[in-house]
């Protein structure tokens, strides 16, 4: 599996394109700059199978409709995400002068295994509420790669002052679910630089 990172304008959010050897692909959190993302898809000549959402804040879902319209890819979110995708009070879009209300094609649950045809893009859903009620990470076991959205960052964690946030749930979820992954797991966050589970377990000041 190859990972391509696309940084989009909405709060410098990190969007990830995962590509397998057959040129099948999934994209995680297309938060904005739809034309930029579509250009990358054309450059890579991939067949986009799915759009995965780590949580329903506007800066992670802003380009979902445009990407789906062009590719027909299935939109996947956690089962708690419906109100975030639909309601501006939860996805915070009106705070930034937007009006985002979208639907997922499929709502998934914790520990669900996602596999797209016979590709090597098999991902496990890891539900870690706290930043939002619907926050999930997607774990690719073969490469020890975790796509964490706004659950955890390098030396940081997601904010917990939004509708549906819960600081204690976030801390416990990181300890129990994220820090239980192998030490060498690379964390690809929704903002900022990538990091590793071992590093965060030992040094993240918000958890240690």
Steps between C-alpha positions, in 0.01 A plus 500: 500500500619848414391809693475843344434796727304797365487811716183700438431863574240455771714533814786320322321172541677181391313290248642154426479299180574129546589316180551128453702318232193470277437875507194458719485779758315648793520856623480610861356839601477710184447820694517757220671593172299250298665601172846443649401155626336403169816604317702263719253219430545562127879511534502169684246343261329321786155354540361656816306241699402698809512830684572435867409760762678503837245745645242745378663840551484732200876502438494123448189474281499819293584334167310173551204586276717616210728196520203264515330673207807456279601148607188327630700381802313374806499738799570324830470644852447375855142433609514795743590731214161552342416812702847645438472454125147641485494774763706816475492548878702180530722521192577868579471611138290809574775627730715534189239640265398170342189284494605135485246221528584163347410133532713188525419196290609268778536534875748271674569385855802454724736216401332457163732378226478691172616325185451629148463216250819293492734791557755517779318799645364330809442742786374457854266759651614617844239712677652754741232754601593818681596757238161417351259218573569346159881521494670196354846404385566262213775243553686321220654203677732383222694827503432604861344825379235685700295786359383675814306807389493740794524238774874541552775713351875516550528604866134600504140379502173621353310790653215413734301824509264417214147354497528131584851527645614319813856541629499195726373272223767630266784442747379152589442410137851603404650302787291190442470490121775705339782425745422128485611489137855388415776745595608546139154603380520825304226747589380715209297779666239736362731799550873537547781249473493123520623329815520153656310317772808436713603867486155624601458242774823618659487875431153630426444747786120481479499127570816417695 
